[in-house]
Amino acid sequence: MHATYLQRVTRHFCEDKGEKFDIGAEVTHASQATDVRHLVPLTKAAIQHFSRFLPPVKNEDDLEALPDKLKGSEELGFSPLFDPFLIDACCQRGIFPLAIAIGEGVFLFAPKLHVERAVCALADGSAQRNKISGFPFCEGDEGIFDADCLGVSRKLTRTPNQGTHRPSFDIFINRYEDLVDVLTLIRRQHGENWLCAPLRKCLLYMFFNSTKYTTKVIFTAIRRRRYSETPISEISPVIQEGELVACEVGYLVGDIYASATGAYCISGGGALQLSLTGICMKSAGCRLWDLGMMMDYKRTLQCVSLPRKKWQKIVAVRRSNPSEQILNYLHDLEKGRPVSDFLKSDVPPAIADPNSKSQRKKQRRKEAAIQQKKVKRGADL
């Protein structure tokens, strides 16, 4: 009999339309290839058509000019070429590396410069937050990441126990053996969306060839702790030992961590993923967390909105901040750490209200017991 919280959750997954995908082959190709660029075969007429709606982006000069070409609520440029160097240049300018579908299984690279960016400070209090140049004025703890706001279940933060094999979870960052499972879980949950195969291969190539690029791609995996070598059974409805339960793909620009996408297959896994990401990146030395487009759950994280011009100014300043310390910290997490190291489940009991009905009843019983002892002692005398 297994606890219900260990049931595998897939109801939020996209329905499989029959498209075949092989993430393992993509990872192998990206690790061995010398060139993963992908050119979408567009006709001259098609390029002219898209150029009527989206500014073309061919190189870094086009990226520099993109903010001035975007009017009002416009956010996208386009390129038929998926290129790691162009993706790197986007990230270094605060432009999100997106893709858009233009047909069945056909995607264009579409760099996105949000009208407003959701960000939060990875800071210890308002004094540290206020030292982040360009961060919007906030009152109190507004704009500061607070993991407690997400309400992660204590069942997911229990400490490991080798004797009892108590279900617990571990976090791994940038571990090669997690890549296939991470991208497969994301693909199963979201389908073939903006993180399409050509873009996946580019990010993987950047990961395997990190010294070539200023932007550092980060893969985060959260797994149920493995106590034994029992193989994972995909038939079982229960999360198995060693199985991936939540994950995230993101990237570093200086001391800014940007979340790209994530996935989960356990109840509460989304909150667990976000909490651990924020805590780990803050512990590593990141000072800003970029979460892209503002959404309700991001407000729960204490995110505030930054207009794109102010956002790009912050990125221009902070992208030159050294990331070696951050990368060294994350490298140590490659071998894994218990989730309980970051999210303690041993919460001290709350102090009871002495005036509550239950406490008054306990007090009366205690006083009655004391009185009975006094009566008994008097009778014995």
Buried (B, 14 or more C-beta within 10 A) or exposed (E): EEEEBBBBBEEEBEEEEEEEBEBEEBBBBBBEBEEBBBEBEBEEEBBEEBEEEBBBBEEBEBBEEBBEBBEEEBBBBBBBBBBBBBBBBBBBBBBBBBBBBBEEEEBBBBBBBBBBBBBBBBBEEBEEBBEBEBBBEBEEBBBBBEBEBBEBBEBBBBBBEEEEEEBBBBBBBBBEEBBBBBBBBBBBBBBBBBBBBBBBBBBBBBBBBBEEBBBBBBBBBBBBBBBEEEEBEEEEEBBBBBBBBBBBBBBBBBBBBBBBBBBBBBBBBBBBBBBBBBBBBBBBBBBBBBBBBBEEBBBBBBBBBBEBEBBBBBBBEBBEBEBEEBBEBBEEBEEBBBBBBBBEBEEEEEEEEEEEEEEEEEEEEEEEEEEEEEEEEEEEE
